[in-house]
Amino acid sequence: MQHRLMRSATCAALLAVSMTGQAAQAPATAETPSVLQDQGRSLAGPLTPASMKALTEAAERLKLPLPLMQAADGLGMWRGGGAGERLDAIIRAEFEGNGVIYQPAKSGKWAETKVKQFIFSVDYSLPASRVMLVTTDAAGKDQKTFHVVRENFAWDETAPGIGGKATTDSAEWRRREIEVLPHSIMRAVFAADRTKVKLTQQGGKHVITAPVHGVTAKITLAPNFRPERVELPVTHPVLGKTTLVATYSDYKDWDGYEVFFPQKIQYSLGGKPFVDLTATKHAIGMYLIFPVPPAVQQAAKN
């Protein structure tokens, strides 16, 4: 079993620069776990008594059950030391890859669409995302689309930031596509009223239930404490009220920052296959903006 523990205060500060664009003040203090003084070396591998002690002390400081603390650690969300300690350090990310999407139609049929390339750019804090899809039509011609959401606004573009127009997809649906992602769902858990977050065990695995923007999500943690299954009630534009189930596997530290993201992403919708994607890249801390087009703002007012 592999675990990730916080690096030195210096290393945490360097990571913060990459994620926010500003230097972070993260000096070692008396409150900083002793493992932070490990000269920046990644503390990967089986938990030692010292590293377990550090995790336990952090869980006590942050008033978090130990398995949730281990989940934050396993995803790379636990960063900083002393007053700079936080659980939501991953703010912006971008991942890309390829795969297949199965789109439901009102007729009841599901159409298979091969995705030659996708790029999913996301700001977890707004929340907002821009999804670029390159698909191939029946004639063998590539089609490129851009789907965007920011808070309560949803629109499509012809290129990033260009040609924005309103869409039939609801902003709520597109936000759910953000919320179901591993780092996003755990951000929601950490931000939720702790009295409404429940932790149980099923089949020897830790299971979390927590409120996520008006619905109750269920998250099953793998033995390494990273989310392997997320169940989220959604309202789909075609299917209506149903359940989106995401399964994640083959987590990888893509950039050497000890931020882990899955290579395999599979979703089902209402019990039927919906998404089968393979991630080939993942990065954090890039510059992302999501300006809402004036026409979309005006349409929302009307």
Residue pairs with C-beta under 8 A, 6 or more apart in sequence:
1 46
1 47
1 223
1 224
2 44
2 45
2 224
3 43
3 44
3 45
3 46
3 47
3 51
3 70
3 73
3 74
3 224
3 225
4 42
4 43
4 44
4 73
4 74
4 76
4 253
4 258
4 260
5 35
5 43
5 51
5 54
5 55
5 73
6 12
6 33
6 35
6 36
6 43
6 54
6 73
6 78
6 79
6 80
6 81
7 15
7 36
7 38
7 40
7 41
7 42
7 43
7 258
8 28
8 36
8 37
8 38
8 39
8 40
8 41
9 26
9 27
9 28
9 32
9 36
9 80
9 81
10 26
10 40
11 40
12 24
12 26
12 36
12 79
12 80
12 81
12 84
13 23
13 24
13 25
13 26
15 79
15 89
15 257
16 22
16 23
16 24
16 26
16 79
16 80
16 89
17 23
17 24
18 257
18 284
18 285
19 89
19 90
19 91
19 92
19 284
19 285
20 91
20 285
21 285
21 287
24 80
24 84
25 84
26 80
26 81
26 82
26 84
27 81
27 82
28 36
28 37
28 81
28 82
29 81
29 82
29 83
30 82
31 61
31 81
31 82
31 83
31 85
32 81
32 82
33 53
33 54
33 57
33 58
33 81
34 50
34 53
34 54
35 43
35 50
35 51
35 54
36 81
42 258
43 51
44 258
47 55
55 66
55 69
55 70
55 73
56 66
56 69
58 64
58 69
58 78
58 85
59 65
59 66
59 68
59 69
61 85
62 69
62 85
62 87
63 194
64 72
64 87
64 190
65 199
67 199
67 206
67 221
67 225
68 189
68 190
68 197
68 199
68 208
69 78
70 225
71 186
71 221
71 225
71 226
71 227
72 78
72 87
72 186
72 190
73 225
74 224
74 225
74 226
74 260
75 90
75 182
75 183
75 186
75 226
75 227
75 259
75 260
76 89
76 90
76 253
76 257
76 258
76 259
76 260
77 87
77 88
77 89
77 90
77 183
77 186
77 187
77 190
78 85
78 86
78 87
78 89
79 85
79 86
79 89
80 86
80 89
87 187
87 190
88 124
88 125
88 187
88 190
88 191
90 124
90 183
90 187
90 259
90 284
91 123
91 124
91 125
91 284
91 285
92 121
92 122
92 123
92 124
92 284
92 285
92 286
92 288
93 121
93 122
93 124
93 183
93 261
93 282
93 283
93 284
93 286
94 119
94 120
94 121
94 122
94 281
94 282
94 283
94 284
94 286
94 288
95 119
95 120
95 261
95 279
95 281
95 282
95 283
96 117
96 118
96 119
96 120
96 279
96 280
96 281
97 117
97 118
97 265
97 277
97 278
97 279
97 280
97 281
98 115
98 116
98 117
98 118
98 277
98 278
98 280
99 114
99 115
99 118
99 265
99 275
99 276
99 277
99 278
100 112
100 113
100 114
100 115
100 275
100 276
100 277
101 112
101 113
101 115
101 133
101 274
101 275
101 276
102 110
102 111
102 112
102 113
102 272
102 273
102 274
102 275
103 110
103 111
103 113
104 110
104 236
104 238
104 239
104 269
104 270
104 272
105 111
105 238
106 238
110 272
113 135
114 135
114 136
115 133
115 134
115 135
115 277
116 134
116 135
116 136
116 142
117 132
117 133
117 134
118 131
118 132
118 133
118 134
118 277
119 131
119 132
120 129
120 130
120 131
121 129
121 130
121 131
121 132
121 286
121 288
122 128
122 129
122 178
122 181
122 184
122 288
123 129
123 288
123 290
124 178
124 181
124 183
124 184
124 187
126 150
126 151
126 290
127 149
127 150
127 151
127 175
127 178
127 179
127 184
128 148
128 149
128 150
128 151
128 178
128 288
128 290
129 148
129 149
129 174
129 177
129 178
129 290
130 146
130 147
130 148
130 157
130 160
130 288
130 290
131 146
131 147
131 148
131 177
132 144
132 145
132 146
132 160
133 144
133 145
133 146
133 147
134 142
134 143
134 144
135 142
135 143
135 145
136 142
136 143
137 143
145 156
146 156
146 157
146 158
146 159
146 160
147 154
147 156
147 167
147 169
147 174
148 154
148 155
148 156
148 157
148 164
148 174
148 290
149 155
149 171
149 174
149 175
149 177
149 178
150 290
150 292
151 171
151 175
152 171
152 300
153 171
153 292
153 296
153 297
153 300
154 166
154 167
154 169
154 170
154 171
154 173
154 174
154 296
155 164
155 165
155 166
155 167
155 292
155 293
155 296
156 164
156 165
156 167
157 163
157 164
157 165
161 289
161 291
164 292
164 293
164 295
164 296
165 293
165 295
165 296
166 295
166 296
166 299
168 237
169 237
170 235
170 237
172 235
173 234
173 235
173 236
173 237
175 213
176 232
176 234
176 244
178 184
179 185
179 188
179 212
179 213
179 217
179 232
180 230
180 232
180 244
180 246
180 267
181 246
182 226
182 227
182 230
182 248
182 261
182 262
183 261
185 212
185 217
185 219
185 227
185 230
185 232
186 219
186 227
188 210
188 211
188 212
188 213
188 217
189 197
189 208
189 210
189 212
189 217
189 219
192 210
192 211
192 212
193 211
196 210
196 211
197 208
197 209
197 210
198 208
198 209
198 210
199 206
199 207
199 208
200 206
200 207
200 209
201 207
202 220
205 220
205 221
205 222
205 223
206 220
206 221
206 225
207 218
207 219
207 220
207 221
208 217
208 218
208 219
208 220
208 221
209 216
209 217
209 218
209 219
210 216
210 217
210 219
211 217
212 232
215 232
215 233
215 234
216 233
217 230
217 231
217 232
217 233
218 230
218 231
218 232
219 227
219 229
219 230
219 231
220 227
220 228
220 229
220 230
221 227
221 228
222 228
224 251
226 248
226 251
226 260
226 262
227 248
228 247
228 248
228 249
229 245
229 246
229 247
229 248
230 245
230 246
230 248
231 243
231 244
231 245
232 243
232 244
232 245
232 246
233 241
233 242
233 243
233 244
234 241
234 242
234 243
234 244
234 269
235 241
235 242
236 242
236 244
236 269
236 270
239 269
239 270
242 269
242 270
243 269
243 270
243 271
244 267
244 268
244 269
244 274
245 267
245 268
245 269
246 265
246 266
246 267
247 264
247 265
247 266
247 267
248 262
248 264
248 265
249 262
249 263
249 264
250 262
250 263
250 264
251 260
251 261
251 262
251 263
252 260
252 261
252 262
252 263
252 282
253 259
253 260
254 261
254 281
254 282
254 283
255 282
255 283
255 284
257 284
259 284
261 279
261 282
262 279
263 278
263 279
263 280
264 277
264 278
264 279
265 275
265 276
265 277
265 278
265 279
266 273
266 275
266 276
266 277
267 273
267 274
267 275
267 276
268 274
